[in-house]
Amino acid sequence: MAEQKEKVLEQVSNPSCSEDILIKASDDNENYTSSRIRCAVALNKNTPKSIIDKLLKDDYRWVREAAASHPFVDKTEIDQLIKTGDRYILKGLANNTNCSSEGQKKITELLEDETNYPTEYDTYLLKKSTMQYNQVEEVGGNVSTEDITDAIFYSDNDVSWSDYIVGEFHKYDDVHHECGPIDFVDTIVYPDGSEELISISGAYDGPTEFETGVEGMFGLESFYQIAKCHEYATWEYSFELEYEFNPEYLKPVFSDEGLSGIITSYEYSDDKTDEWAEIEGECIDSQPKWYDIGLYVYINKQGYESVDLPDLRKEMVDKNIDIEDEESILKYLEEKYEVE
């Protein structure tokens, strides 16, 4: 919410707000965000009855509902509005302290009729203001000793596993394969087309390094690969809500696989209205930037250590292992790493 409107919203939400400020704020119809201000006006006990009457006819349903709950709407008016009001007028009346038990019972019956009193929704869009996210495609999986043998046999002495496998790293994904942005959205596009910068709270608190937290991810092989393709991407998240959007109720959901803190979706949870939504995104476009591919080996069943192929080749040469003979390479690897 823009700084000025946020200030006004704070003012009109204050029970001690003056009548003059409430009246002026009730005329704010600039954009979607203005509806949240008018809703707060409708909920303020100091708002004059004339303004409540105006807000009962507001274009935004949450404003009408708030106005209908105001104590200045007395029992006589409640009985009349039950006959003519829409779903949201009725819901507001049901929460009005002047509504009788008979009136509440009648409202409950009417609200069961979704045909004549339909639930309404609006569509929202979450995005990043620059439309560019840092995205990661991460795969994790076992690498056979035979594949390590091939890498040593078919590549030059200074070629790393990353350089050797970069075009085929996807095939080692038997443990996990996840792709998504690691940056938060920062913009909401409202149903009226207006946009607003938002700030999302929350942080990834899972492991970020293989050695410090993901040893439970490995399978049966001695060698294991973690590969990350870092990309620029364009993502959009479309979702529907019945009530007004409040960024305070929006939280990121992180993948429980991998090490990158990939955001799989967002969760919107409003305790006041019991509205909940899981918001999944769509990748519009992506372009690779760089790769980060690590090879590890499980040594003596004590944990994983990083493997550097050039060092491994040099070690084998120093021990007079013929690295131009595949069987010799395989045998050495099996004995060194106790592959069964």
C-alpha positions in Angstrom: 0.0 0.0 0.0 1.3 3.5 -0.9 2.7 5.3 2.1 0.0 8.0 2.1 -2.8 5.5 1.9 -1.2 3.4 4.6 -1.2 6.4 6.8 -4.9 7.1 6.1 -5.8 3.5 6.7 -4.0 3.7 10.1 -5.9 6.9 11.0 -9.4 5.6 10.1 -8.8 2.3 11.9 -8.2 4.2 15.1 -11.3 4.2 17.4 -10.5 7.9 18.2 -10.4 9.0 14.6 -12.2 12.3 14.1 -15.5 12.4 12.2 -14.1 14.9 9.6 -11.3 12.5 8.7 -13.7 9.6 8.4 -16.0 11.6 6.1 -13.2 12.6 3.9 -11.7 9.1 3.7 -15.1 7.7 2.7 -14.9 9.6 -0.5 -11.6 8.0 -1.6 -12.4 6.1 -4.7 -9.0 6.3 -6.5 -8.3 2.6 -6.8 -8.7 -0.8 -5.3 -6.6 0.1 -2.3 -9.1 2.8 -1.5 -11.7 0.1 -0.8 -9.7 -1.0 2.2 -9.8 2.5 3.6 -13.6 2.7 3.1 -13.9 -0.7 4.7 -12.1 0.6 7.8 -14.3 3.7 7.8 -17.4 1.5 7.8 -16.0 -0.4 10.8 -15.3 2.7 12.8 -17.9 3.4 15.5 -17.4 7.2 15.0 -18.5 7.1 11.4 -21.8 9.1 10.9 -24.9 7.3 9.9 -25.1 9.2 6.6 -21.7 7.8 5.6 -22.8 4.2 6.7 -25.8 4.6 4.4 -23.6 5.5 1.5 -21.2 2.6 2.2 -24.0 0.1 2.2 -24.2 0.8 -1.5 -20.5 0.6 -2.2 -19.2 -1.3 -5.2 -16.9 -3.4 -3.1 -18.6 -6.2 -1.2 -16.3 -6.1 1.9 -17.2 -2.5 2.3 -20.9 -3.2 2.2 -20.5 -6.1 4.6 -18.6 -3.9 7.1 -21.2 -1.1 6.8 -24.0 -3.6 7.4 -22.4 -4.6 10.7 -22.3 -1.0 12.0 -24.4 -0.5 15.2 -26.0 2.6 13.5 -27.9 0.1 11.4 -30.8 -0.6 13.8 -33.2 -3.5 14.0 -35.9 -1.9 11.8 -33.3 -1.2 9.0 -31.9 -4.7 9.5 -35.3 -6.3 8.9 -35.7 -4.2 5.7 -32.2 -5.0 4.4 -32.7 -8.8 5.0 -35.4 -8.6 2.3 -33.3 -6.7 -0.2 -29.6 -7.1 0.6 -27.1 -9.3 -1.3 -24.9 -12.0 0.3 -22.5 -9.6 1.8 -25.0 -7.2 3.2 -26.6 -10.3 4.9 -23.3 -11.4 6.3 -22.7 -8.0 7.8 -26.2 -7.9 9.3 -25.6 -11.3 10.9 -22.7 -9.8 12.8 -24.6 -6.6 13.7 -25.2 -6.4 17.5 -28.8 -5.1 16.7 -29.7 -8.3 14.7 -32.2 -10.4 16.5 -31.9 -14.2 16.8 -34.9 -14.5 14.4 -33.0 -12.3 12.0 -29.8 -14.3 12.2 -31.8 -17.5 11.7 -33.4 -16.0 8.5 -30.0 -14.8 7.2 -28.5 -18.3 7.8 -31.3 -19.8 5.7 -30.9 -17.2 2.9 -27.1 -17.7 2.7 -27.6 -21.4 1.9 -29.1 -20.3 -1.4 -26.0 -19.9 -3.5 -28.1 -19.2 -6.6 -29.8 -16.0 -5.4 -27.0 -15.1 -3.0 -23.8 -16.2 -4.8 -20.3 -16.1 -3.4 -18.2 -13.6 -5.4 -14.5 -13.8 -6.2 -11.9 -11.5 -7.7 -8.7 -12.5 -9.6 -5.3 -11.2 -8.5 -1.9 -11.5 -9.9 1.4 -11.7 -8.1 4.6 -11.0 -9.9 8.1 -9.4 -9.6 8.3 -5.7 -10.6 11.2 -6.4 -12.9 9.6 -9.6 -14.2 13.0 -11.3 -13.6 13.5 -13.9 -10.9 16.6 -15.8 -9.9 15.5 -19.4 -10.6 17.2 -22.7 -9.8 16.6 -26.1 -11.3 18.2 -28.5 -8.9 18.6 -32.3 -9.3 20.1 -34.7 -6.9 20.8 -38.4 -7.5 23.1 -41.3 -7.4 26.0 -41.7 -9.9 27.2 -45.3 -10.7 30.8 -46.2 -10.4 30.7 -47.2 -14.0 29.7 -43.6 -15.0 32.6 -42.2 -13.0 34.9 -44.6 -14.8 33.6 -43.4 -18.1 34.2 -39.8 -17.1 37.8 -40.6 -16.3 38.4 -42.7 -19.3 36.7 -40.5 -22.0 37.9 -37.0 -20.8 41.1 -35.1 -20.6 43.1 -34.9 -17.4 42.0 -31.4 -16.5 38.3 -31.9 -17.1 36.1 -31.8 -14.0 32.9 -33.7 -13.5 31.0 -30.5 -13.9 32.5 -29.9 -17.3 32.1 -33.5 -18.4 28.4 -33.9 -17.4 27.0 -30.3 -17.8 24.8 -31.3 -20.8 23.4 -34.4 -19.1 23.2 -33.5 -15.4 19.4 -34.0 -15.5 19.7 -37.8 -15.7 21.0 -38.0 -12.1 17.7 -37.1 -10.5 16.5 -40.3 -8.8 16.4 -38.6 -5.4 15.0 -35.2 -6.2 14.3 -32.8 -9.1 12.9 -29.4 -8.3 12.7 -26.2 -10.3 11.5 -22.7 -9.3 12.3 -19.2 -8.2 14.3 -18.4 -5.1 13.2 -14.7 -5.1 10.0 -13.4 -3.6 7.3 -11.7 -5.6 7.1 -8.0 -4.8 4.1 -6.7 -6.7 0.3 -7.3 -6.5 -1.9 -6.6 -9.5 -5.4 -5.9 -8.3 -8.7 -6.7 -10.1 -9.0 -3.1 -11.3 -5.6 -3.3 -12.9 -3.8 -1.1 -10.4 -0.5 -2.3 -9.0 1.2 -2.0 -5.7 4.5 -3.0 -4.3 4.4 -5.4 -1.4 6.8 -6.9 1.1 6.7 -10.6 1.9 8.0 -12.0 5.2 9.5 -15.4 5.6 12.8 -17.1 5.0 14.1 -20.5 3.9 15.4 -22.3 7.0 16.4 -25.6 5.4 20.0 -26.9 4.7 22.0 -25.0 2.1 25.1 -27.2 1.9 25.2 -30.9 1.1 27.6 -31.9 3.9 25.7 -30.1 6.6 22.2 -31.4 6.3 21.2 -33.6 3.4 23.0 -36.9 4.1 19.6 -38.5 4.4 19.0 -37.8 0.7 21.5 -40.3 -0.7 20.5 -43.6 -2.1 22.5 -46.8 -2.6 25.4 -45.8 -4.7 28.8 -44.5 -3.5 28.8 -41.4 -5.7 26.2 -38.6 -5.5 25.6 -35.5 -7.6 24.0 -32.2 -6.7 23.5 -30.1 -9.8 22.0 -26.6 -9.9 21.2 -24.6 -13.1 20.8 -21.0 -12.2 18.4 -19.1 -14.5 16.7 -15.8 -15.2 12.9 -16.5 -15.3 9.6 -14.8 -15.6 6.9 -16.1 -13.2 3.3 -15.1 -12.5 0.9 -16.3 -9.8 -2.8 -15.9 -10.5 -5.3 -16.6 -7.7 -8.8 -15.7 -6.5 -10.1 -14.3 -3.3 -13.5 -13.6 -1.9 -12.4 -10.8 0.4 -9.9 -8.0 0.1 -6.2 -8.8 -0.3 -3.9 -8.1 2.6 -0.1 -8.8 2.1 0.3 -9.6 5.7 -1.5 -12.9 5.1 0.8 -14.0 2.3 3.6 -16.4 3.0 6.1 -18.3 0.8 6.1 -22.1 0.7 9.6 -23.6 0.2 10.4 -27.0 -1.3 11.4 -29.6 1.3 13.8 -31.1 -1.3 17.2 -29.9 -2.3 19.4 -27.1 -1.0 18.4 -24.0 -2.9 15.4 -22.7 -1.0 13.1 -23.0 -4.1 9.7 -21.4 -3.7 7.1 -23.9 -4.8 4.0 -21.7 -4.1 2.6 -19.1 -1.8 0.0 -19.6 0.9 -2.6 -17.0 1.7 -4.3 -17.4 5.1 -6.7 -14.8 6.6 -7.7 -15.7 10.1 -10.4 -13.0 10.2 -12.4 -14.4 7.3 -11.1 -18.0 7.3 -10.1 -17.5 3.7 -7.2 -19.7 2.6 -5.6 -20.2 -0.8 -2.6 -22.1 -2.2 -1.1 -20.0 -4.9 0.9 -21.8 -7.6 2.8 -20.0 -10.3 3.5 -20.3 -13.9 6.9 -19.9 -15.5 6.5 -17.8 -18.7 10.1 -17.9 -19.8 13.6 -18.8 -18.5 17.2 -18.5 -19.6 20.2 -20.4 -18.1 22.9 -18.2 -16.5 25.4 -20.6 -15.0 25.7 -24.1 -13.5 26.9 -25.4 -10.2 27.5 -29.1 -10.2 29.0 -31.0 -7.3 30.1 -34.6 -7.2 30.4 -36.4 -3.8 31.4 -39.8 -2.6 30.4 -41.8 0.4 33.6 -42.8 2.2 33.7 -45.7 4.7 30.1 -45.0 5.5 31.1 -42.0 7.6 29.7 -39.3 5.3 30.1 -37.6 1.9 33.2 -35.9 0.7 33.6 -33.8 -2.5 35.3 -35.5 -5.5 37.6 -33.7 -7.9 38.2 -35.7 -11.0 41.5 -34.1 -12.0 42.9 -34.9 -8.5 41.5 -38.4 -8.7 43.2 -39.0 -12.1 46.5 -37.7 -10.8 46.2 -39.9 -7.7 45.6 -42.9 -10.0 48.6 -42.0 -12.2 50.8 -41.6 -9.1 49.8 -45.1 -8.1 50.5 -46.5 -11.6 46.9 -47.2 -12.4 46.4 -47.3 -16.2 43.7 -44.6 -16.7 43.5 -45.7 -20.4 42.1 -49.0 -19.3 38.5 -48.9 -18.1 38.7 -52.1 -16.1 41.7 -50.8 -14.2 39.9 -47.6 -13.4 36.7 -49.4 -12.3 38.6 -51.8 -10.1 40.6 -49.0 -8.4 37.4 -47.0 -7.7 35.6 -50.1 -6.3 38.5 -50.9 -4.0 39.1 -47.3 -2.9 35.5 -46.5 -2.1 34.5 -50.0 -1.0 31.8 -50.4 -3.5 30.0 -53.6 -3.1 
